[in-house]
């Protein structure tokens, strides 16, 4: 069984990605950290007890890794935008075995006192033109949601569009009414309830 864990907004710089989120949602992002294995860094926003939002970009101060960065950040260009979604599982090996080809290889990662395993594609590209979620397994019982402040923002709908929507839907043992997979050109759109009313992020 998969559960929605977080959504990722990428930018050419972390500042641009964070500004895009803050402008859309009317709320300042909290701190994040660095991912030494991938040469990226992020800032986070809690969306309640179960999920969060991550603004992410290449860390210009970090060495370039010898492998492609996740979320195709090596290729990123253009405006900041919602690019990926991440689902958690209690058994990453089983989830990867059941996932479409290209969902990645289980990789152990750490940031501060967070420990997790994640399916990392060898080429940095997830199935279904990145419309398929990345798979994550938190270890040690601690995940970012447990520490992020509650600012009163909740995800109401995550719309994931792909031309092969039926095949993508069939590939996912995910039962979350907030996630809607629709036919269309690859794109993502999230709708939130905020203290300032309904807001959208693309």
Long-range contacts (C-beta under 8 A, 24 or more apart in sequence): 1-89, 1-90, 1-173, 1-175, 2-87, 2-88, 2-89, 2-95, 2-133, 2-135, 2-172, 2-173, 2-174, 3-50, 3-87, 3-88, 3-89, 3-174, 3-176, 4-50, 4-51, 4-85, 4-87, 4-88, 4-155, 4-158, 4-174, 4-176, 4-178, 4-179, 5-51, 5-52, 5-86, 5-87, 5-88, 5-136, 5-143, 6-51, 6-52, 6-53, 6-54, 6-85, 6-86, 6-144, 6-145, 7-51, 7-53, 7-54, 7-82, 7-84, 7-85, 7-86, 7-155, 7-158, 7-188, 7-190, 8-53, 8-54, 8-55, 8-56, 8-71, 8-82, 8-83, 8-84, 8-85, 8-86, 9-53, 9-54, 9-55, 9-56, 9-80, 9-81, 9-82, 9-83, 9-201, 10-55, 10-56, 10-57, 10-71, 10-73, 10-76, 10-80, 10-81, 10-83, 10-84, 11-55, 11-56, 11-57, 11-76, 11-80, 12-57, 12-76, 12-77, 12-78, 12-80, 13-57, 13-60, 14-41, 14-42, 14-43, 14-55, 14-56, 14-57, 14-59, 16-57, 16-80, 17-43, 17-55, 17-56, 17-57, 17-80, 18-43, 18-55, 19-80, 20-55, 20-79, 20-80, 20-81, 20-201, 21-45, 21-53, 21-55, 21-80, 21-201, 24-199, 24-200, 24-201, 25-153, 25-192, 25-194, 25-199, 25-201, 26-194, 26-195, 26-196, 26-199, 27-151, 27-153, 27-194, 29-53, 29-55, 30-148, 30-149, 33-111, 33-112, 34-59, 34-62, 34-111, 35-59, 35-109, 35-111, 36-62, 36-111, 37-65, 37-107, 37-109, 38-65, 38-69, 38-70, 38-73, 39-63, 39-64, 39-65, 39-69, 40-69, 40-70, 40-73, 44-144, 44-148, 45-148, 45-151, 45-153, 46-144, 46-145, 46-148, 46-149, 46-150, 46-151, 46-153, 47-153, 47-154, 47-155, 47-192, 48-145, 48-150, 48-153, 48-154, 48-155, 49-145, 49-150, 50-145, 51-145, 51-155, 52-144, 52-145, 52-148, 55-80, 67-120, 67-122, 67-124, 68-121, 68-122, 68-123, 68-124, 69-124, 70-118, 70-120, 70-121, 70-124, 70-134, 71-124, 71-130, 71-134, 72-124, 72-125, 72-130, 73-124, 74-124, 75-124, 81-188, 81-202, 82-188, 82-189, 82-190, 82-201, 82-202, 83-130, 83-188, 84-126, 84-130, 84-133, 84-134, 84-188, 85-133, 85-134, 85-158, 85-160, 85-179, 85-188, 86-133, 86-134, 86-135, 86-136, 87-133, 87-134, 87-135, 87-136, 87-172, 87-174, 88-135, 88-136, 88-137, 88-138, 88-143, 89-135, 89-136, 89-137, 90-137, 91-137, 92-117, 92-118, 92-119, 92-135, 92-136, 92-137, 95-119, 95-135, 95-137, 96-135, 98-173, 99-127, 99-132, 99-135, 99-171, 100-127, 100-128, 100-132, 100-171, 101-127, 102-126, 102-127, 103-127, 103-132, 103-135, 104-134, 104-135, 106-137, 113-142, 114-138, 114-142, 114-143, 114-144, 115-139, 115-140, 115-142, 116-143, 127-171, 128-162, 128-164, 128-167, 128-168, 128-171, 128-186, 129-162, 129-186, 130-186, 131-160, 131-161, 131-162, 131-168, 131-181, 131-186, 131-188, 132-168, 132-171, 132-172, 133-172, 133-174, 151-195, 152-194, 152-195, 153-192, 153-193, 153-194, 153-195, 154-192, 154-193, 155-190, 155-191, 155-192, 156-191, 156-192, 156-193, 156-198, 157-190, 157-191, 158-188, 158-189, 158-190, 158-191, 159-188, 159-189, 159-190, 159-191, 160-188, 161-185, 161-186, 161-187, 161-188, 161-189, 162-186
